[in-house]
Amino acid sequence: MQDDMVNVVKYPVEAQRWVGVTAPTYNALLKSGLLGRTGPDNSVVWEDLQHYDRYGTQWQIAGRPPLPTRMVSAEFIQSMPPPPDIRDEKYPGVQTWFYVWREGMPDVEEALETDTCWLAHFYLTPNTYLWSAPTSTATVSPMLLKLRSKRIVLGTKLRTVLYPDPTGSLGLVTVFAPNGSLKESLETAYDIAGPVLDELSVEYDQPLPVSHALAVGIPSGLIVTFSPWQPEIRTLEPGHRLLPRCPHPELKHAVALYREGVSSNSPFHQFLTLWKVYENACEVRGTWQRHHKRRPEKVQEEVIPKAFAFGGYEGLTFDQVKQELNRPFRVALAHGGKIDDGEPKTAATAEDFLSVVYAVPVMRYIANVTLKNVRATLDSTQRSSA
C-alpha cells in the first residue's frame, strides 16, 4: 500500500477515534481484515474505513481494488486434516469449526483463552471475503428487504446493528457479545440476532435466511466460523451407470425425500425430512418381508458406530435411536402447540437450534444406511426372479 495511490490514515489513534471503538476492539478489527487494506505500520485506507462504517464489513464491489477471495472451498475442506477430536470420521453434517489465524496473532489456544469478548456476524448475503463455506446458501439474489443505511436495534441486551449490503439489501447483523467462552458468546449473540430477524420476517413477510456466521475475537482478531462437514467430492464418470429413475417404484418417495433432506440448508427441515426417509424405507421393507416371508438383506449393519459425530448414540440400533429421538425432536419439531414434554423446538433459541444441528448427522446416517439396505433387499428379489 503506497501513499501516492490511496488516501492513507497513518495514525491508529486517529482511525480508532473515527471508527468509534475501544483500542482492543480496533486492534481486533484491524487484524481480522474487517478494516480492509493495511500497511506494514498498521496504517489503513480511508476508503476502507468508510466502507466498514457503512457496511460493518468489507465487500468486493465494482470500482474497488480487488480484495482476496477467501471462501472456504470444498476442495480446501477435503484436503485439510480433520480436527483431532473427530479423527478421520468425516460423516456428513457434523458441525465443523474453522479458525482463521494471521501472522502476528497469538496462537489459537492462547487467543481463545485471553480474548475478552467477541463480535458476532450473521450474514444474510454470502461474503466470500469473510470465509463463507461452500454450503453457504441464501436466496439467489440479495434479500428483498431493503435497508438504506445501518440501523442500531434498540431494546436488545447487547449492541446489535443491521447493515445493508452493497445492493442496498439487508446483508448483515452484528452483535457485540459479552465476556465468556466462544460457545457461550455465540449462543448469546444468536439469541439476540435470531428474534430480530424473526420479527422482521413476519412484519415484512420476507425470507431472511442466515447464510453463514462467524465471530471475531477481541483483541486477538482471530476469526472463527463453522459449517457442516460435507460429503466427499465425487465425479460422475462417462462409464458410470446412469439410471432414469429409481429402479424400485415403491421406494421413489424415500429417494425423493432423501434428496430434499440433504439439499436443505435448514437443520429443522433436514431432520424431519430424513426422519420421513427412514419411516418410508422401513414401511417398504416391512411390506416386502410380509410378502416374501424371509429376512431382508443388510449390506451394512443398522447400528450407530462409535464416532465423534454420534456422541451419546454409539452402539444403539436404529430403532433404539428412533425411540430416543421421537418425542424430544420429531414431535417437538413437527408440532407448534404445547406438547407433553415441554415446548415446541424452534430456531428461537441457540440451545434448540444447536441441539437439532447435532442430531442431523445421526438422522442422516440412519436414513442413508437404511436406504442402501432396502435397495439391496429389493434388488435381491429381482435377482432371484431373473
Phi, psi and chi 1 to 4 in degrees:
 res  aa     phi    psi   chi1   chi2   chi3   chi4
   1 MET       -  122.5 -175.2  172.6   64.7      -
   2 GLN  -115.4  141.9  -60.4  178.0    9.3      -
   3 ASP   -61.4  -31.5  -68.5   17.2      -      -
   4 ASP   -79.2   -6.3   57.1   -9.6      -      -
   5 MET  -102.5  -30.9  -63.5  175.4   61.6      -
   6 VAL  -138.0  160.5  -66.5      -      -      -
   7 ASN   -84.6  107.6 -171.3   -2.6      -      -
   8 VAL  -102.3  138.5  172.5      -      -      -
   9 VAL   -97.2  107.0 -178.1      -      -      -
  10 LYS   -81.1  -25.7  -66.8 -176.0  177.1 -179.4
  11 TYR  -104.7  117.0  -57.0  107.0      -      -
  12 PRO   -55.5  -36.8  -26.0   34.9      -      -
  13 VAL   -63.2  -39.7  173.4      -      -      -
  14 GLU   -64.2  -45.0  178.8 -175.0  -12.0      -
  15 ALA   -65.0  -41.9      -      -      -      -
  16 GLN   -61.7  -42.8  176.0 -162.1  -31.5      -
  17 ARG   -63.0  -39.1 -174.1 -178.8  -57.1  115.3
  18 TRP   -69.3  -40.5 -168.0   84.8      -      -
  19 VAL   -68.1  -30.3  175.0      -      -      -
  20 GLY    81.2   39.7      -      -      -      -
  21 VAL  -129.0  169.9  -64.5      -      -      -
  22 THR   -72.5  165.2   63.5      -      -      -
  23 ALA   -61.0  -44.5      -      -      -      -
  24 PRO   -61.1  -40.2  -24.0   34.4      -      -
  25 THR   -67.3  -41.7  -59.7      -      -      -
  26 TYR   -60.5  -42.1  179.5   81.6      -      -
  27 ASN   -60.1  -41.4 -175.4   64.7      -      -
  28 ALA   -66.6  -43.5      -      -      -      -
  29 LEU   -61.7  -40.2  -62.7  176.1      -      -
  30 LEU   -64.9  -50.6 -174.8   73.6      -      -
  31 LYS   -69.5  -31.3  -70.9 -176.7  175.7 -179.5
  32 SER   -75.2  -16.9   67.3      -      -      -
  33 GLY    94.1    0.9      -      -      -      -
  34 LEU   -68.3  -18.9  -77.8  172.9      -      -
  35 LEU   -93.1    6.1  -62.1 -176.4      -      -
  36 GLY    84.8 -142.1      -      -      -      -
  37 ARG   -71.3  138.4  -66.2  163.3  -72.7  173.1
  38 THR  -132.6  153.2   59.6      -      -      -
  39 GLY   -97.3  173.4      -      -      -      -
  40 PRO   -63.0  -22.5   20.0  -30.9      -      -
  41 ASP   -96.9   18.2   56.0   -7.6      -      -
  42 ASN    67.2   18.4  -74.7  -24.2      -      -
  43 SER   -70.9  154.3   57.9      -      -      -
  44 VAL  -128.2  166.6  -68.0      -      -      -
  45 VAL   -95.7  130.6  178.2      -      -      -
  46 TRP   -57.4  -42.8  170.9 -119.7      -      -
  47 GLU   -59.8  -39.3  175.4 -169.8    4.6      -
  48 ASP   -72.0  -34.6  -67.1   -0.6      -      -
  49 LEU   -62.3  -42.6  -76.3 -177.8      -      -
  50 GLN   -63.4  -39.1  -68.8  177.9  -56.0      -
  51 HIS   -61.6  -44.0 -161.6   92.0      -      -
  52 TYR   -63.9  -41.3  175.8   78.6      -      -
  53 ASP   -61.9  -37.1 -179.3   64.4      -      -
  54 ARG   -79.2  -41.5  175.9  167.0  176.8   74.0
  55 TYR  -109.6  -11.4  -59.8  116.1      -      -
  56 GLY    73.8    7.7      -      -      -      -
  57 THR  -166.6 -168.0 -174.1      -      -      -
  58 GLN  -119.1  135.5  -59.3  -69.3  -37.7      -
  59 TRP  -121.5  147.5  -63.0   96.3      -      -
  60 GLN   -85.3  114.0 -177.0   63.9   67.5      -
  61 ILE  -131.2  161.4   58.0  176.5      -      -
  62 ALA   -58.7  135.9      -      -      -      -
  63 GLY    96.3  -15.7      -      -      -      -
  64 ARG   -89.9  148.9  -72.8 -165.3   77.5 -172.1
  65 PRO   -57.0  142.3  -22.9   32.3      -      -
  66 PRO   -61.5  134.6   17.9  -27.9      -      -
  67 LEU   -95.0  152.3  -65.0  169.2      -      -
  68 PRO   -66.3  135.4   23.0  -32.4      -      -
  69 THR   -83.1  118.8  -63.3      -      -      -
  70 ARG  -123.6   35.5  -55.8 -175.1  -62.1 -174.5
  71 MET   -65.9  138.7 -174.9  172.0 -178.8      -
  72 VAL   -77.9   92.2 -177.1      -      -      -
  73 SER   -71.5  160.5   68.2      -      -      -
  74 ALA   -62.1  -38.3      -      -      -      -
  75 GLU   -63.9  -39.9  -71.2   76.8   11.6      -
  76 PHE   -63.4  -44.3  174.7   80.4      -      -
  77 ILE   -64.1  -41.0  -67.4  175.2      -      -
  78 GLN   -63.7  -33.4  -65.4  -76.6  -55.1      -
  79 SER   -85.9  -19.2   64.3      -      -      -
  80 MET   -80.4  146.9   67.4 -177.1  -69.2      -
  81 PRO   -69.3  145.9   25.0  -33.1      -      -
  82 PRO   -70.3  159.1   26.5  -33.8      -      -
  83 PRO   -56.2  150.3  -22.7   32.2      -      -
  84 PRO   -55.2  -34.5  -22.3   31.7      -      -
  85 ASP   -75.7  -14.9   51.3   -0.8      -      -
  86 ILE  -108.4   -1.1   72.7  170.7      -      -
  87 ARG    50.8 -133.7  -59.1  179.9  -66.0  -80.7
  88 ASP   -98.2   15.4  -67.4  -33.7      -      -
  89 GLU   -88.0   79.9  -59.8  151.8   -9.1      -
  90 LYS   -90.3   67.7  -59.7  179.1 -179.3  179.3
  91 TYR   -78.4  133.3  -69.3  100.7      -      -
  92 PRO   -58.9  141.9  -22.6   33.5      -      -
  93 GLY    95.7  -13.5      -      -      -      -
  94 VAL   -68.1  131.0  179.2      -      -      -
  95 GLN   -68.0  124.2 -164.1   75.0   -2.5      -
  96 THR  -120.1  136.7  -55.0      -      -      -
  97 TRP  -103.5  140.2  -64.2   70.5      -      -
  98 PHE  -120.9  131.9  -59.4   93.7      -      -
  99 TYR  -110.7  119.3  -59.2   93.3      -      -
 100 VAL   -98.5  105.5 -177.4      -      -      -
 101 TRP  -106.4  140.4 -178.7   90.6      -      -
 102 ARG  -121.5  155.1  -74.4 -179.0  165.1 -171.8
 103 GLU   -57.7  135.8 -172.4  175.1   -5.5      -
 104 GLY    98.0  -13.2      -      -      -      -
 105 MET   -84.5  156.8  -70.5 -177.5 -178.8      -
 106 PRO   -63.5  160.1   10.9  -14.5      -      -
 107 ASP   -66.1  166.7   62.4   39.7      -      -
 108 VAL   -58.1  -46.9  171.5      -      -      -
 109 GLU   -62.5  -41.7  -70.4 -173.4    2.0      -
 110 GLU   -65.1  -42.0 -178.1 -177.6  -12.3      -
 111 ALA   -61.6  -44.1      -      -      -      -
 112 LEU   -63.9  -29.8  -67.7  174.1      -      -
 113 GLU   -83.0  -30.6  -69.9  178.3   -2.1      -
 114 THR  -106.1  -15.9   58.8      -      -      -
 115 ASP   -62.6  135.2  -80.1  -23.6      -      -
 116 THR   -88.8  -23.8   57.5      -      -      -
 117 CYS  -162.5 -178.4   56.7      -      -      -
 118 TRP  -137.2  147.9  -62.2   83.5      -      -
 119 LEU  -107.1  115.4  169.3   60.7      -      -
 120 ALA   -95.7  136.6      -      -      -      -
 121 HIS  -116.5  128.8  -82.4 -158.9      -      -
 122 PHE  -119.4  105.7  -60.7   94.2      -      -
 123 TYR   -89.7  132.4  -75.9   93.9      -      -
 124 LEU   -96.4  -27.5  -72.3   83.3      -      -
 125 THR  -104.7  120.8  -56.3      -      -      -
 126 PRO   -56.9  134.6  -25.5   35.1      -      -
 127 ASN  -119.6  104.4 -172.8  -16.4      -      -
 128 THR   -71.4  -11.0   56.1      -      -      -
 129 TYR   -78.2  -22.8  175.1   65.9      -      -
 130 LEU  -115.3   46.9  -94.4  -58.8      -      -
 131 TRP    61.8   43.5  -49.8  101.0      -      -
 132 SER   -69.6  143.0   56.4      -      -      -
 133 ALA   -86.7  164.0      -      -      -      -
 134 PRO   -64.6  -17.6   19.9  -31.1      -      -
 135 THR   -92.0    3.4   53.9      -      -      -
 136 SER   -69.2  112.6  -64.1      -      -      -
 137 THR  -125.3  152.0   58.5      -      -      -
 138 ALA  -152.9 -169.6      -      -      -      -
 139 THR   -64.4  155.4   52.4      -      -      -
 140 VAL   -59.3  -40.7  175.1      -      -      -
 141 SER  -104.3  168.5  -60.0      -      -      -
 142 PRO   -58.5  163.8  -25.9   35.2      -      -
 143 MET   -53.7  147.7  -60.5  -63.9  105.9      -
 144 LEU   -84.9   -3.8  -62.8  179.1      -      -
 145 LEU   -88.9  111.7 -178.8   59.1      -      -
 146 LYS   -87.5  155.4  -60.1  -62.1 -179.3  178.8
 147 LEU  -143.9  114.1 -176.1   64.2      -      -
 148 ARG   -69.0  -35.9  -61.6 -175.9 -171.2  -81.4
 149 SER  -157.8  170.5   60.5      -      -      -
 150 LYS   -60.9  147.7   68.0 -179.6 -178.9 -177.1
 151 ARG  -132.1  129.1  -70.7  -80.7  -56.4  -87.2
 152 ILE   -83.0  132.1  -63.3  174.3      -      -
 153 VAL   -85.8  117.5 -177.4      -      -      -
 154 LEU   -82.9  143.9  -58.2  179.2      -      -
 155 GLY    95.1   -4.4      -      -      -      -
 156 THR   -84.2  155.6   55.4      -      -      -
 157 LYS   -66.9  -30.9  -68.1 -168.1  -58.9 -178.5
 158 LEU  -126.0  156.9  -59.8  168.7      -      -
 159 ARG   -59.1  119.6  179.0  178.9  169.1   82.6
 160 THR  -128.1  129.4  -56.0      -      -      -
 161 VAL  -130.4  135.2 -174.0      -      -      -
 162 LEU   -97.1  135.7  -52.6 -176.9      -      -
 163 TYR  -125.2  145.1  -71.4   95.0      -      -
 164 PRO   -78.8  160.4   30.6  -34.3      -      -
 165 ASP   -93.0  177.6   65.8   17.1      -      -
 166 PRO   -63.2  -16.2  -28.1   37.4      -      -
 167 THR   -84.5   -7.3   70.9      -      -      -
 168 GLY    92.7    8.1      -      -      -      -
 169 SER   -95.2  157.3  -65.5      -      -      -
 170 LEU   -59.6  119.5  174.2   60.8      -      -
 171 GLY  -123.4  -16.5      -      -      -      -
 172 LEU  -157.5  140.0  170.8   65.5      -      -
 173 VAL  -120.0  126.9 -177.3      -      -      -
 174 THR  -114.8  145.0   67.1      -      -      -
 175 VAL  -135.4  125.2  179.9      -      -      -
 176 PHE   -81.7  104.7  -86.2   93.0      -      -
 177 ALA   -81.1  154.4      -      -      -      -
 178 PRO   -80.7 -177.5   32.2  -36.4      -      -
 179 ASN   -58.6  151.9  -62.7   -2.9      -      -
 180 GLY   140.2  177.5      -      -      -      -
 181 SER   -67.9  164.5   69.3      -      -      -
 182 LEU   -56.6  -48.2  170.2   61.7      -      -
 183 LYS   -61.0  -46.5 -177.4  176.6 -177.9  -65.3
 184 GLU   -62.9  -41.8  -67.9  169.3  -19.5      -
 185 SER   -66.2  -42.3  -64.9      -      -      -
 186 LEU   -66.2  -39.4  -89.5  175.0      -      -
 187 GLU   -64.7  -41.1  -70.5 -179.0    2.7      -
 188 THR   -62.0  -44.7  -60.5      -      -      -
 189 ALA   -62.9  -41.7      -      -      -      -
 190 TYR   -61.8  -43.1  177.9   95.3      -      -
 191 ASP   -64.9  -16.1  -73.1  -13.3      -      -
 192 ILE   -94.5  -47.7  -68.9  173.5      -      -
 193 ALA   -69.9  -39.4      -      -      -      -
 194 GLY   -57.2  -53.1      -      -      -      -
 195 PRO   -61.4  -32.0  -28.1   36.9      -      -
 196 VAL   -62.1  -46.7  172.3      -      -      -
 197 LEU   -67.9  -36.6  -68.0  173.4      -      -
 198 ASP   -58.3  -47.4  -64.8  -17.3      -      -
 199 GLU   -64.9  -41.5 -176.7   63.5   19.9      -
 200 LEU   -64.7  -38.2  -71.1  172.6      -      -
 201 SER   -61.9  -42.9 -178.4      -      -      -
 202 VAL   -73.4  -44.7  172.9      -      -      -
 203 GLU   -61.3  -41.2  177.0   68.1   20.0      -
 204 TYR  -107.9    4.8  -63.7   96.6      -      -
 205 ASP    52.6   56.6 -165.9   15.1      -      -
 206 GLN  -128.8  142.6  -63.9  -71.5  -33.3      -
 207 PRO   -74.6  132.0   27.3  -32.4      -      -
 208 LEU  -134.0   68.5  -63.1  174.0      -      -
 209 PRO   -77.6  139.5   30.2  -34.7      -      -
 210 VAL   -82.0  118.7  173.2      -      -      -
 211 SER   -78.9  -41.0   69.1      -      -      -
 212 HIS  -161.9  159.5   65.9  -70.7      -      -
 213 ALA  -133.7  155.0      -      -      -      -
 214 LEU  -152.9  168.4   59.1   85.0      -      -
 215 ALA  -134.9  142.2      -      -      -      -
 216 VAL  -111.9  121.5 -179.5      -      -      -
 217 GLY   -73.7  138.7      -      -      -      -
 218 ILE  -117.3  120.7  -60.7  172.7      -      -
 219 PRO  -102.3    5.4   35.6  -36.2      -      -
 220 SER   -66.7  -35.1   73.5      -      -      -
 221 GLY    86.2    1.9      -      -      -      -
 222 LEU   -60.0  129.2  177.6   72.8      -      -
 223 ILE   -99.4  131.8  -69.2  179.9      -      -
 224 VAL  -121.6  125.5 -176.3      -      -      -
 225 THR  -133.3  169.2 -173.9      -      -      -
 226 PHE  -154.1  153.7   43.7   90.2      -      -
 227 SER  -163.5  162.3   66.8      -      -      -
 228 PRO   -67.5  143.1  -18.7   31.1      -      -
 229 TRP   -66.9  137.4 -165.6  -89.5      -      -
 230 GLN  -100.5  158.0  -68.4  -55.7  -66.6      -
 231 PRO   -63.4  164.9  -14.8   26.8      -      -
 232 GLU   -62.5  147.6  -68.6 -176.1   10.6      -
 233 ILE   -68.0  128.0  -60.7  171.8      -      -
 234 ARG  -122.2  156.9  -54.1  -69.2  -65.4  -86.5
 235 THR  -124.2  130.0  -58.8      -      -      -
 236 LEU   -84.8   98.6 -179.4   61.0      -      -
 237 GLU   -79.1  157.9  -59.0  -71.4   -0.4      -
 238 PRO   -55.4  -33.7  -26.5   34.7      -      -
 239 GLY   -87.1   -4.1      -      -      -      -
 240 HIS   -74.3  147.5  -71.2  176.8      -      -
 241 ARG   -65.3  135.9 -175.8  174.5   65.0  156.1
 242 LEU  -128.2  108.9 -176.6   60.9      -      -
 243 LEU   -92.0  144.9  -62.5  175.8      -      -
 244 PRO   -76.1  -18.6   27.6  -34.3      -      -
 245 ARG  -167.6  172.0   64.4 -171.3   65.3   84.6
 246 CYS   -62.5  129.3  176.8      -      -      -
 247 PRO   -68.9   -9.7   24.4  -32.7      -      -
 248 HIS  -117.9  100.9  -52.2  -68.7      -      -
 249 PRO   -54.5  -33.8  -24.5   34.3      -      -
 250 GLU   -67.2  -14.4   59.4  -92.2   56.5      -
 251 LEU  -104.3    5.3 -151.1   54.8      -      -
 252 LYS   -63.1  -33.9   67.2  179.2 -178.1 -179.2
 253 HIS   -71.0  -41.3  -64.1  -58.0      -      -
 254 ALA   -63.5  -40.2      -      -      -      -
 255 VAL   -65.3  -42.9  171.3      -      -      -
 256 ALA   -64.6  -40.6      -      -      -      -
 257 LEU   -65.8  -36.2  -74.5  164.9      -      -
 258 TYR   -63.6  -47.0 -170.3   81.7      -      -
 259 ARG   -60.7  -41.0  178.6  171.8   72.3   90.9
 260 GLU   -62.6  -43.0 -179.1 -177.4  -11.3      -
 261 GLY   -66.5  -47.3      -      -      -      -
 262 VAL   -78.7  -11.9  -61.0      -      -      -
 263 SER   -91.0   -9.0  -59.7      -      -      -
 264 SER   -81.1  151.2  172.1      -      -      -
 265 ASN  -100.4    1.2 -156.5   41.2      -      -
 266 SER  -102.8  120.4  164.3      -      -      -
 267 PRO   -62.0  -29.0   20.1  -30.7      -      -
 268 PHE   -67.4  -46.4  -59.3   91.8      -      -
 269 HIS   -66.1  -41.1 -175.5 -145.0      -      -
 270 GLN   -57.7  -50.7  -74.8  179.2  -41.4      -
 271 PHE   -59.7  -51.7 -176.4   92.8      -      -
 272 LEU   -65.2  -37.5  -74.2  174.5      -      -
 273 THR   -71.1  -41.8  -53.4      -      -      -
 274 LEU   -67.0  -32.0  -67.2  169.1      -      -
 275 TRP   -60.9  -42.6 -177.4  -77.9      -      -
 276 LYS   -67.3  -31.5  -70.5 -169.4  -73.2 -175.0
 277 VAL   -58.1  -49.9  172.1      -      -      -
 278 TYR   -62.2  -44.9 -179.6   56.6      -      -
 279 GLU   -59.9  -46.7  -80.6 -172.3  -28.3      -
 280 ASN   -66.6  -44.6 -171.6  -88.9      -      -
 281 ALA   -63.2  -39.8      -      -      -      -
 282 CYS   -65.6  -37.5  -73.2      -      -      -
 283 GLU   -64.4  -42.8  175.1   63.6   25.4      -
 284 VAL   -61.9  -43.2  170.3      -      -      -
 285 ARG   -65.8  -40.1 -179.2  163.1   56.4 -171.5
 286 GLY   -62.0  -42.3      -      -      -      -
 287 THR   -62.0  -44.3  -59.6      -      -      -
 288 TRP   -60.4  -43.6  179.0   94.1      -      -
 289 GLN   -67.4  -38.9 -163.4  166.9    5.3      -
 290 ARG   -65.6  -32.3  -72.0 -170.0  -66.7  -88.0
 291 HIS   -79.7  -41.4  177.6   74.2      -      -
 292 HIS   -95.4  -12.7  -68.3  -83.0      -      -
 293 LYS    56.7   39.9  -51.4  -63.0 -176.9 -175.6
 294 ARG  -149.6  168.1   60.2 -174.8  174.5   92.3
 295 ARG   -71.9  140.0  -65.7  172.9   65.4   86.5
 296 PRO   -73.9  162.8   26.0  -32.6      -      -
 297 GLU   -75.7  146.0  -62.5  -75.2  -30.3      -
 298 LYS  -138.7   99.0  -72.2 -167.8  176.9  179.0
 299 VAL   -79.1  -12.7  -64.7      -      -      -
 300 GLN  -144.1  136.3 -165.6  166.5  -20.1      -
 301 GLU   -63.6  136.4 -171.5  179.3   19.5      -
 302 GLU   -94.1   61.8  -65.4 -172.2    4.3      -
 303 VAL  -135.6  139.8  175.0      -      -      -
 304 ILE   -69.6  123.9  -59.4  -64.1      -      -
 305 PRO   -74.5  165.1   27.2  -32.7      -      -
 306 LYS   -77.9  114.0 -175.5  176.7 -179.0  180.0
 307 ALA  -161.7  153.0      -      -      -      -
 308 PHE   -55.6  -38.1  170.7   83.0      -      -
 309 ALA   -63.5  -23.2      -      -      -      -
 310 PHE  -117.4   32.4  -52.1  135.0      -      -
 311 GLY   -50.3  127.8      -      -      -      -
 312 GLY    94.5  -12.6      -      -      -      -
 313 TYR  -120.6   -0.8  -59.2  100.8      -      -
 314 GLU   -57.4  135.4  -56.1   97.9  -33.8      -
 315 GLY    85.6   -9.7      -      -      -      -
 316 LEU   -82.7  146.3  -61.4 -178.4      -      -
 317 THR   -72.5  161.8   65.9      -      -      -
 318 PHE   -59.6  -39.4  -72.2    1.6      -      -
 319 ASP   -66.1  -37.1 -172.1   62.3      -      -
 320 GLN   -64.6  -40.3  -71.8  172.9  -34.7      -
 321 VAL   -65.0  -40.4  176.4      -      -      -
 322 LYS   -58.7  -41.8  179.3 -176.7  177.7 -178.0
 323 GLN   -64.2  -38.8  -61.6  -54.7  -44.8      -
 324 GLU   -71.2  -33.5  -72.5 -155.1   13.5      -
 325 LEU   -89.1  -12.3  -67.3  177.0      -      -
 326 ASN   -60.4  -61.8 -177.8   49.4      -      -
 327 ARG   -75.2  -46.3  -66.6 -151.2   63.8   80.7
 328 PRO   -71.9  -17.4   23.8  -32.6      -      -
 329 PHE  -122.4  -62.7  -75.1   90.7      -      -
 330 ARG   -60.3  -49.1 -159.5  -84.3  -58.4  173.4
 331 VAL   -68.2  -44.6  172.8      -      -      -
 332 ALA   -65.8  -27.9      -      -      -      -
 333 LEU   -85.4  -32.1  -72.8  169.9      -      -
 334 ALA   -81.1  -18.5      -      -      -      -
 335 HIS  -118.6  142.6  -60.6  -76.9      -      -
 336 GLY  -100.3  -11.8      -      -      -      -
 337 GLY   -94.1 -175.2      -      -      -      -
 338 LYS   -66.2  134.7 -177.4  174.5  176.9   57.1
 339 ILE  -116.7  165.1   57.8  177.5      -      -
 340 ASP   -59.4  -36.8  -68.5  -17.8      -      -
 341 ASP   -93.8   12.7  -62.1  -26.7      -      -
 342 GLY   132.1 -148.4      -      -      -      -
 343 GLU   -90.3  165.5  -64.2 -176.9  -19.4      -
 344 PRO   -62.0  157.9  -19.1   29.9      -      -
 345 LYS  -101.3  118.7 -162.3  176.8  -79.3  -70.6
 346 THR  -135.9 -179.7   72.5      -      -      -
 347 ALA   -85.4   15.7      -      -      -      -
 348 ALA   -69.6  -23.8      -      -      -      -
 349 THR  -131.5  151.4   66.7      -      -      -
 350 ALA   -63.3  -35.6      -      -      -      -
 351 GLU   -59.5  -48.9 -179.0 -179.8    4.7      -
 352 ASP   -66.4  -44.7  -82.7   -0.5      -      -
 353 PHE   -58.0  -49.2  177.3   79.5      -      -
 354 LEU   -69.0  -33.5  -69.8  173.2      -      -
 355 SER   -61.7  -37.5   69.9      -      -      -
 356 VAL   -73.6  -39.9  179.4      -      -      -
 357 VAL   -54.5  -43.4  166.5      -      -      -
 358 TYR   -75.3  -21.4  -62.2  143.5      -      -
 359 ALA   -85.1  -22.9      -      -      -      -
 360 VAL   -59.3  -46.0  164.9      -      -      -
 361 PRO   -58.6  -34.5  -22.5   32.4      -      -
 362 VAL   -64.2  -47.3 -179.4      -      -      -
 363 MET   -68.1  -34.3 -154.3   63.9 -122.0      -
 364 ARG   -66.7  -41.0 -178.6  167.4  178.1  166.1
 365 TYR   -63.9  -45.2 -178.5   81.3      -      -
 366 ILE   -60.5  -46.3  -71.2  174.1      -      -
 367 ALA   -63.8  -43.4      -      -      -      -
 368 ASN   -64.9  -48.3 -175.5  -87.3      -      -
 369 VAL   -65.7  -42.3  170.8      -      -      -
 370 THR   -62.5  -42.2  -55.3      -      -      -
 371 LEU   -59.9  -43.8  -98.1 -178.1      -      -
 372 LYS   -59.9  -43.8  -72.1  178.2 -179.3  176.8
 373 ASN   -68.5  -40.5  -73.2  -21.1      -      -
 374 VAL   -68.2  -38.1  175.8      -      -      -
 375 ARG   -62.7  -42.0  -72.3 -175.2   75.5  129.9
 376 ALA   -62.7  -37.8      -      -      -      -
 377 THR   -63.2  -47.1  -62.2      -      -      -
 378 LEU   -67.2  -35.7  -61.0  178.2      -      -
 379 ASP   -62.5  -36.5  -73.4  -18.1      -      -
 380 SER   -64.6  -31.9   70.7      -      -      -
 381 THR   -65.7  -43.3  -51.3      -      -      -
 382 GLN   -64.2  -38.9  -68.1 -177.9  -16.2      -
 383 ARG   -66.6  -41.2  -72.2 -165.8  -56.4  -89.9
 384 SER   -71.0  -25.9   61.7      -      -      -
 385 SER   -92.0   -7.4   61.2      -      -      -
 386 ALA   -74.9      -      -      -      -      -
